[in-house]
Amino acid sequence: MNWRKDPPMNKYNSNDVTKNENRINGDVKKSRKTSGKASIAGEADKASQTSGSAPAEAKQLPDFKFSMANQPLRKMPGGTAREATAREFPVSQNIAAVLMTLRPGGLRELHWHANAAEWAYIIEGSVRVTILDPQGRLEIADFVKGDIWYFPRGHVHSIQGLGPGKTEAKFLLVFDNGYFSEFATFSISDWLAQTPKEIVAKNLNVSPDELTTLPKSEVYIAEGPVPPKTGVVPISGPGTFLSPPLSHKYQLRSQKPFVKSSSCQVRLASAGEFPISTTMTGALMTLHRGGLRELHWHPNADEWQYVLSGKIRLTVFASSGLSSVVELEPGDIGFAPMGYGHALENVGEGTAELILVFNSGDYQELSISTVIAAQPSYLLESNLYLPEAVIKKLPRKQEFITSGHHARP
């Protein structure tokens, strides 16, 4: 039983699943919980207990919480950026992120990413992007709060702040490679600065003397005027570039929720809803006070979470008697590795809003309510040690979001 009416076909590679499990389990060995904080005693510890050898050194679960606000801020006249990669947040091996602001006219210069696709969510303000694909197809589009984009790996693009007025644009960039760094991308200004000027001049069909004002190093974020609202065409003239068959833009916040109840609203953009987004899925979840995104796991993707507002309790189950409970506040990142059981609960006084990102365009999940509803009662009695009277009260369909019979006061 699934909350989506038409779940997409399973497209993930089982080798990728095995690789991810091995990667996580290399850090998280079998263990016992102690005083609410998991200590890790690995397989080697078990073997040593039976063989009489000295036990291996205990390890701990990785952190599943990270504060983006504590990251160093790269500040420039046209805007700012701070990033969270696997170097700072080691459990997030497959997903990295950047929180960026642009002043009106501030330009994240023309660049591309050689090792990651880019997914973005506009938190405040508005921006204009240009993106050119390898087939020479051009899209120029404006984005406002609640819009998302997806740029495939290697596609050249720019981002420029539009205001309105003096309003800075604030947006979240998420990449499907944990070791990606926004500060080590392939930028046009850097490329031209590092290339002999006679080659640049020959390539651009001008004299070297005409290129004396070119930047001597990477610009990264430039400061310029706010671009015009109309009449935006490439310098080659109108109609000189074809449009791509799939748009890079999706208006996530304005879409009809896939899940809507008294406890929550969830809007989803997988490859099914946003076809160009083949390697990433994004969601906007609004969780009301006391609401619980039920215990579940994703068999084909990690889940990366960013809290926009409210207070969230994230629980993560790592198997072998291991679990973690952390509280997330605005600006915090949470993470649940592929296959790890987890839940999200609003423990604040008001409504919470989160961005969820998965490193697969094919959204898949298994929820505990679905698993229980699919089993015969005798199996649940034997497995969970519950009497028949209690079994009769268990969910008969997927809950997805629940407040339980006794909502948090």
N, C-alpha and C positions, 0 to 999 in steps of 0.2 A: 504494500500500500504506500503510495507516494503522494505528496502534496501537489506535485505537478501533474497536470492532466496528460501530457504527452512527453514523458521523459525521453531524452535523446538516447541513441544507441551508445553502448559502452565502447569508447574509443581509446582507452588508455592501454599502455603496454605493461604487461605483468612484470617484465624485467625492471621497469621503472619503479614499480611497487616494491619489489624485493630489494632493489638498490636503496630506496628511501628507508625501508625498515632496518636494513643493515646499518645505514648511516646513523639513524637515531639510536638504535640499540647499542651501537658502539659507545655512546655516551651514557646510556641509561640501562644498566644491567639489573638483574633481578635483585630484589631487596625487601626490606621491611620498613614500615613507617614508624617514626619515633617522634612523640610529642608534637604531632601535627606537621612535622617537616620530614620529608622522605630522606632516609639514608640508603645508599645503594650498596648492596653486597652482590657482586657479580657471580656468574656461573663458576668462575674460578674459586670463589669463596665456598660454594657448595661442595665443589670437588675437594677442596682442602679440608673441609670438616670431616669427610669420610676417609680421606687418605692420611690424615694426621699432620699434614703440612701446615705452615703458617698461613692464616687467611690473607687474601689480597686487601689492599687499602680500600676502605669504603669510599664510594663516590656519592654525588648528589644529583638529583634531577636538574636539568638546565632551567634557567629562568624562562618562564612563559609570559613575562611582562617586561616592557621596555618603555622608558619615557623619552619620547621624541623631543620634549622641551629641554631636556638636559644636554642635548647634542650641540656641538659648536655651531655657531651661526656664521655662514658666509654672507657678508653684507657688502652690497655694491650700490652705487647711486640709483640704479634702476630697479632694485629689488633684493630679496634675501633668499637663502636656501639653507636647509639643514637636512641631513640624511641619516637613515638607519639601515645598515647593511649587516650581513652575517659577521662582519668583523667586530661590530659593536654588539650585536644581538645574535649570538652563535646558533641558537636553535632554529633561526629562520634561514636555513640554508638555500631555500629556493625562491625567496621573495625579499626584495629590498624596497625602500620607499624614500621619497623626498617630500618635504613640506616646503613649498615655495610661495613667495609673494612677489607681485610685480606692481610697481607704481603705474599710473596712467602713462602710457608711452614706453614704459620699461619693456625691453625686448630680450627674451631668452633666445639667443642668436640661433641662426641656422646650424643644425647639428644632426647627428644620427647616432644610434646605439648599435654597436657591432655584436653584442652578446645578450641582448634582452629586448623584448617587446615592452611597450609603455602603455599603461592604463592610467587614467586620471579622473578625478572627481573635483568639480568646482565647489568650494566651500563658501566663498564670498566673492562679490564683484563679477567682472566679466573679462574675457580675453578673446583674441582672434588668433587662430592658428592657420598656418599654411603647411601642407604636406604633399610631397611628391613621391610617387611610387616608382619602382624600377621600370615600369612600362611607360613612364613619362606622363602619367595621369595626375592632374592637379586638383586638390580640393582646398578652398579657402572658406572657413566657417567661423562664426562667432558662438561663444559658449557663455552661458550664465549659470547662476547657482543651481545645483542639482543635475547639470549635464555631465556626461562622461565622454571620454574619447579612448580609442585604442589605435596605437600606431605599431604596425608590425616591425620586427627587427630590421634594421638597416634602412628604413624609409626616412628621408631627410625632412625635417620639420622645424618650425619656429613657433614661438608663443609670445604674444604681446598684450600688455594690459590696456584695457579700454575704459576703465573707470567703473561706473559713471562719476562724473565730477572728479573729486580727489580721492575717491574710494580705491584702495588697493585691492587687487585681485589676490585671492588666497586659494591655493589648490593643492591637492594631494596627488603625487605621482607614484605609481606602484609598478615594479618591474619583476618579470618572472625569472630572475636570477639573483640569488641572495648576495652574490659577490660583485654585482654591478655597482659602479660608483658614478653618480651624477657629475662628480668632479673630475672624471677621466673619460669624458665622451669625445667623439670626433667632431670638432667644431670647424666651421668654414674659416673663421679668422685665424685660428691656430694653424690650420693646414697651409693657408697662403703665406703666413708669417714664416713658416719653416721651409718653404720652397724657394729656390733661387729666383730672384726677381725677374731675370730674363725669361725664365720658363713661364712664370705667372703672366708676364706681359705678352708673350707670344700666344699663350692660351686664351687670354682675354682680348686679343687683337688691339692692344693699345701700346704706347711706348712706356718704357720703365719710368721715365720722368713723370708720367701721369699717375703713377702709383705711390708717390712719396707719402701720401696721407694714409695708406693702408695701415691697420694696426700692426704693431711689432710683436704682439703676443695675443693669446686668447682673450677675447672680449668677455665671453660667458653671458653676462647680462649687460646690455647696452642701455643707454638712456636716450630717448628720442621723443618726438611729438606723438600725440595720440593719432592713430591712423584714421583716415576719413571713413565715414559711415557708408558712403556709396561710391560708385565708380572705381571699384577695386579690380584691377586687371593686371596681368603680368606685363613686364616691359616689352614682351614680344607682340603685345596687342591682344584685343579680345578675340576669343574663338581659336586661339593658337594651341591650346591644350585641351585634351579630352578630360572629362570627369571620370573618376573611378566608378566601377559598377556597384561597389558597396561603400556606403558612407562611413567615415571614421567617427561620426557623432551619434550619440544616443541620449535622448532626454529622459534620464532615469527617474528623476523626482516627479515628473508629470505623468508617468505611466500608471495604469491601473494596477493596484497591488495584486501579487500572486497569492498572498496570504493576508487576510484582514479579519480581525476579531476585536473584542473589547480590550484585549491585552496587547495587541500589536498590529503593525502593518509591515509587510516586507515587499520590496520591489527588487526584482532580479533581472540581470542582464547577462545571460550566458550566450553562447554562440547561437542558440535557438532563437533568442530575441534580438541579438545584436550580431549578425552573421560574420562580420569581419573579425570579431574578437575570438579567434580560434584557440588561443592558448590561455585565456584568462576569463574568469567569471567575476562579476561584481554585484553587490547587493547593498541596498540602503534599508536598514532595519530600525523601526521606531518601536521601542519597548516601553509600555506603560508601567507605572509603579507596581512592583510585586510580580510583574510578568517574568516568566521563565522560558527561555528557548531551550526546549527539552534536551535531555541526554541523547546524543547522537554522534555519528562519526561519518567521515567522508572516505570512501575506499580508493579514490583516485586523485586526491588533492589535499594540500595543506589548507588551513583556514587562517587568514591574517585579518586581524581586527583593529580598527582605529576608532576611538571614542570621540565623537563630536560633542556630546553633552550628556550629563547625567553620571551615575555611578553604577558600575557593573561588577558583579562577582563572576569570575571565570574559574570553572573547575576543569581540570584536565586529568584523565585517567591514562596511565602509561603501562598498564598491565603489571603482573607479578607483584601485586600488593603496593604499587606506587601510585600516588596521586598528588596533585598540587592545587591549591586554592589561592587565588590572588584577586585583589580588587583593582579595577581600572577606573581612572578618572579622565576628564577631557585632556586630550593630547597624549594619552597612553596608548601603546600598542599591545595587543594580546596575540597569542599564537597557539594553534593546536595542530601538531604534525599530522600528516596523512595517516588515517587509521586509528588515531588516538580518540577515545571517547571524551566528550566535553559538553559543557552546558554554559549558558550565559543567563544571568539573573539580574534584573534591575533591583538594586538594594538601596537606591537613593530615594529622595522625597518627591521627585518629579519624574517627568518623562525622560527617557534616555534615547539617544540616537547614535547609531554606529554605522561605519562603513565596513563591509566584509569583502574580502578579495580571496579568490581561489586560483591556484596556478593550473587550471584546466578550463577550457571552454565548454566542457561537458560536465554540467552540474549533477552530482550524485550524492546521495546521503542514505543512511539507515538510522532510524530513530528507535529508541527503546520502546515507545508505545506501539510502533509498527511490528517490532519483533515479538512483543508480548501478545498482541492481538492475533498473530499468525499461529500461535501454539495451542495445542489441545490442553485442557485444564489439568489432566493427570501429569503431563510433563512439567507444567509450572509448579504444581504441588511438590513434585519430587526435586526439582531443580532449586526452587526458592524457599522451600520449607514453609510454605504458606498454606493455611487451611482453605478449604473450598469456599467458605464464606467470604474470605478476603479476595480470593481469585475472582469471584463474581463482580467485585468492585473495580477491577483493573480495566484499563482502556480497551475499547473494542475497535478503535481506529487510530490513525496517527493524530497526535495532539499538536505537534509542531511548536506552538506556544501554549503555555498553560499557566493558570494561577493556582491550580490544585483545588481541593475542596475547602482548604483553609488558607485564604489569601494572606499575605504578609500584612500585619496591622499597620 
